[in-house]
Amino acid sequence: MDKKETERIKGKICGLLKKYDPDIVEIIQFGSSVYAPEHARDVDLLVITRRKKEYGGYLDCLDELGMDFDVVVKEEGEVLRSDFACQILGAFEILHGDGRYLAEITKDFDPSYEEAKSHLRRAKEYLELAKRSADEYDKDGHIRTAFNELFHGSRVAAMVYLSMENTRWGQIKRRLPRHYRDEFEEFINVLHIDYFYNGNYPANYEEEFEKWYKKVEDFVRRLEGMKKKSDGRSGLGFR
């Protein structure tokens, strides 16, 4: 799809949503359709409105576009949970509005190494679910999510190390020291895109998971250690 057609569809999305809900103040596209549109299965949208309407209407009004949409609707003033804010801020594009409402509902997002380690623990929990799953579809979903949680652990750790709350992956990668940048890019390409979105994880997924778990755990540990040393040298504990 060329750039002109993409812009036309984005304009159509905004027009249809605004027609259904005139109280919409911002529309944000996020997720894989932003950073890897060739791999995306659907288009994730965050709609911020002054007053929510019937949820089904947000989906129904987009039917004519012949695409799959996942729409999250929030009212002005709501504050998103940290993990969901991290998901949105990782890759987004503002289709309608100027971003001030998005900034407001993600204001409580405060990444920490403990949150990064939480993602690693969740990754192990999803792997255990996969091992117990009798249904192949459930098993596949749990395996993908396990690898994706490892990626999110690396992303949050990188953000804390860089003392940044802008979670766009490109900016994180560019600001990391060379060695960490290469590692982080590998986490993106393998764990998030190839294994999670494409489902191209190997048949020996348990061994593969353990290998990547150790890599991400080490990545988080080293970043945390470097951050502590840096704070100690500066004499300041502030981020």
N, C-alpha and C positions, 0 to 999 in steps of 0.2 A: 504494500500500500504506500503510495507516494505521500509526500508531506502535505500537499494541497488537499488530498482526500482525507487524510488524518485530521487536519484542522476542521474540515467540513463536518466530520462525524462528531468531533468534540463540541462544536457549536450546536449541532443538533441535540446532543445529549443535554446540554445546558438549557436549550430552548424547551425541550419536552419536560424536563424536571421543573423548570420555572413555571411552565403553563399549569402543571398539576399543583404545584405548591408555590404560590407567589411570595410566600414569606421566607423563601430560601435566601440566605445571605452569602453562603460560600459552597462551592462544589470542588472537592479535591479528589483527583485520581491518584491511587497509590498501589504499591505492590508490583507484581511481576509485569503487568501491562505497561508499566513505566520504564523499568530497567531492563526487561528482557521480553519485549512484546512478541517475539517469534516463538517463545516458549509458553506464553500465558494461555491458560484455559478459559479465563473470563476477565472481565474488567472490574476491578474493585473501586468503589466510589464511597467517599465520605460526604454526606450532605449535612450541612449545618443550617438550621432553620430557626425562625423565631417561635414557631409553634408546629409541632409534629402533626402530620395528617395520617390517614390510614396507611399502614406500612405497605400493603399490597399494591397500592396505587403508584408508589415510586417504581416498582418493578414493572407493573402493567404499562405505564406510560412509555417505557423504553422498548416495548415488544417490537415495534415496527422496524427497529434497527437490525433485527435478526442476529443479535449478539447476546452472549451470556453475561449478565451483570450480577455483582454482589454489592448490595447497597447498605451502608450503615448510616442511620439517621440519628443525629444528635441535635438537641436544642441549644440555642445560644446560652452560654453560661455553664453548661455541663462541663465537667472535667473528666478526661479520659484516664483510665487506669494506666500505670506506667508501662506495662508490657505492650498494651495496644498502641499507646502513643509511640513507643519505640518502633513498632511495626509500620505505622504510617509514616513517621518521619524518616525512615530508612530510604524511601524512594517515593517521592510524590510530585505531583504537578497541580497547580491551582488552575482550575478551568474557569471558575467564576469567583470573583471577589479579589481582595488584596492580601489575604493571609492573616489578617489581624484576629479573626475569630479562631482560626486554627491555632495561632500562638496562644490564645487565651485558654482553649480547652486542653492544651498540652503543657500548660505552665507548671504542673506538678511533676513533670518528668525529670527525674534526678538520678542518672545512672550511677551504679556503684559496682565494685568488684564482687560484693555479695550477691548482687543481682546476676552478674555474669556466672558465678558459681551455681546459682539456682537453676540457670538454664542447663548447665551440665548435669545437675541432679535429675532434672526433668527428662533429659535425654536418656538417661539410664532407665528411668521409669517407663518411658515409651518403648524402649527395647524389650523390657520384661513383658510388657503387654503384647508385643509382637510375638514373642516366644510362646505365649500362652494362647494366642488366637487360633481358633480352628477355621475361621472364615478367611479366605485368601484376600478378600478386599480389605477387611479390617487389618489383617497382618501387614499388607502393603502400606496402608495409611500410617500405621504405627511406626514402621521402619523408616519411612520418609520423614516423618515428624521427628524421630530420634536424631537423624542426621541434621535436620534443620535446626533443632535446639542447640546442637553443638555450634553451628554457624552463629546463631544469635548470641551465644556465650562469648565468642570471639569478638563480635561486633561491639557488644556492651563494654567489654574490657578495653578495647581500642579507644572507645569514646572517653572512658574514665582516664586512661593514660594521657590522652590529648587534652583533657579538661575541656571537652566540648559537648554541647547538647544538640548540636546539629548532627543528625544521624545519617545524612546522605552518604552512601557508601563511597562514592567517588571522592568526596572531600576527605573522608576518613583515610582512605587509601593513600591519597596524595600527601597527606601530612605525616604519615608514619615514616620512621626511619626505613631505609631501603630494605633491610632484611625482614623486618616485620611487615612491610608493605607487600613483599612477595608472598609471605605466608598468608596474609589476609586475603590476597587475591586468589590464592589457591582454595581457601575456605569458601569464598564466594562461588568460584567456578565449579568446584567438585561437590561440596556439601549442599549448597543451596540450589544451584541451578541443575547440575547433572543428577544428583541423587534425590533431592527433594522434588523439584519440578518435573524433571524428565523421568524419574524413577529408574535411572540406569545404575542402581547400586548392584554389586556382584551377588552371586548366589550365596557365597559365604559371608553374608551380611554381618554376622556376629563378630567374626574376626576383623572384618573391615571397620566395624564400629569401634572396636577396642583400639585399633591402630589410630583412628582419627580422634578418639576421645583423648588418648595420651598426647597427641599433637596439640589439640586445643587446650587441654589442661596445662600443658607446659607453656603455651603461648600466654595464657592468662596469668600464670605464676610469674613468668619473667616480666611481663608488663607491670604487674603489681609491685614486684621487687624494684624495678627501675623507677617507678613513680615514688616509692617511699624514699629511695636514695636521693632523688631529685628534690623532694620536699625537705629532706634533712639538710641538704647542702644550702638550700635557700633560707632555711630557718623559719619557713612558713609552712603551715599545714593547710593553707587555703587552696581550693581548686580554682 
